[in-house]
Amino acid sequence: TIAVSGQQAGKASVTGVIKDTDGQPVPFVNVLIEGTTLGSSTNELGQFNISHVAAGEITLIVSSIGFEDYKQKVTVGNQGKTFVEISLTQSS
């Protein structure tokens, strides 16, 4: 028997939309899963999609110029999509 350690690629995905505090979509935001190389950027409508996510609890790291960095814990199911809506606060 051979044991292999390391993170398995998952079959789930995390999708979502990022808006500002006025409810307007924020384009070109970086969205990463903490501790992995998985990530995405939002499109012009503030939408993002990260594929091949393993099931379990993850932490999204969200960053964009002009906005405060943001972290959010998300529970991802075994298959299918997990939808997240995030509101960013502008930097002062």
C-alpha positions, -999 to 999 in steps of 0.1 A, spaced: 0 0 0 13 34 -9 1 65 10 1 98 -9 -3 130 10 -12 164 -4 -42 183 -14 -65 165 -38 -81 184 -66 -118 187 -59 -149 185 -81 -166 215 -66 -164 252 -75 -169 284 -57 -186 312 -75 -198 346 -64 -201 383 -69 -182 411 -52 -198 445 -47 -190 477 -29 -210 491 0 -233 509 -25 -241 475 -41 -221 482 -73 -201 454 -88 -163 456 -83 -143 444 -113 -107 431 -113 -107 419 -77 -83 391 -68 -100 361 -50 -77 334 -37 -82 303 -15 -58 306 14 -31 280 15 -35 270 -21 -26 282 -56 -63 283 -66 -78 317 -74 -96 340 -99 -103 376 -107 -137 392 -110 -150 402 -144 -167 436 -152 -198 424 -134 -179 416 -102 -184 378 -108 -158 351 -102 -155 313 -105 -129 291 -89 -129 254 -101 -114 222 -88 -120 231 -51 -118 203 -25 -148 199 -2 -145 213 33 -140 247 50 -119 272 31 -109 308 36 -113 332 7 -88 361 6 -102 390 -14 -80 420 -24 -83 450 -47 -66 484 -50 -87 510 -33 -105 485 -10 -97 470 23 -85 434 22 -112 409 32 -113 372 44 -143 350 46 -147 313 56 -168 292 33 -180 256 36 -177 238 2 -198 207 -5 -185 176 -23 -198 186 -57 -216 214 -74 -213 251 -68 -210 272 -37 -222 308 -42 -207 336 -22 -217 373 -21 -191 397 -7 -193 434 0 -160 453 1 -153 485 20 -133 513 3 -100 522 18 -97 555 36 
